[in-house]
């Protein structure tokens, strides 16, 4: 849904939760990982590398273990 809305507007998506790092970080990580997976034929995605990169840009991205687990759960689907 987000991808189709972004394509229709030809712009960027803005996502933000209350602190801007937990749920937003999870969403941004998933967006990056799905894009990466599609580009690599759904092989060799590295959630740890993506989350680490996000945390270098904004500390605290993906705050909880359950958010990190969700990233893996979505990628497995």
ChimeraX attribute file (.defattr): number of C-alpha atoms within 10 A of each C-alpha:
attribute: neighborCount
match mode: 1-to-1
recipient: residues
	/A:1	6
	/A:2	10
	/A:3	11
	/A:4	9
	/A:5	12
	/A:6	13
	/A:7	12
	/A:8	9
	/A:9	10
	/A:10	9
	/A:11	9
	/A:12	11
	/A:13	12
	/A:14	8
	/A:15	11
	/A:16	13
	/A:17	11
	/A:18	8
	/A:19	11
	/A:20	14
	/A:21	20
	/A:22	19
	/A:23	19
	/A:24	19
	/A:25	26
	/A:26	22
	/A:27	20
	/A:28	22
	/A:29	24
	/A:30	21
	/A:31	15
	/A:32	16
	/A:33	22
	/A:34	16
	/A:35	13
	/A:36	17
	/A:37	16
	/A:38	11
	/A:39	10
	/A:40	11
	/A:41	9
	/A:42	13
	/A:43	10
	/A:44	10
	/A:45	18
	/A:46	12
	/A:47	17
	/A:48	11
	/A:49	12
	/A:50	17
	/A:51	23
	/A:52	16
	/A:53	14
	/A:54	20
	/A:55	16
	/A:56	11
	/A:57	10
	/A:58	12
	/A:59	13
	/A:60	17
	/A:61	26
	/A:62	24
	/A:63	16
	/A:64	13
	/A:65	9
	/A:66	10
	/A:67	17
	/A:68	20
	/A:69	12
	/A:70	15
	/A:71	20
	/A:72	14
	/A:73	10
	/A:74	10
	/A:75	15
	/A:76	7
	/A:77	5
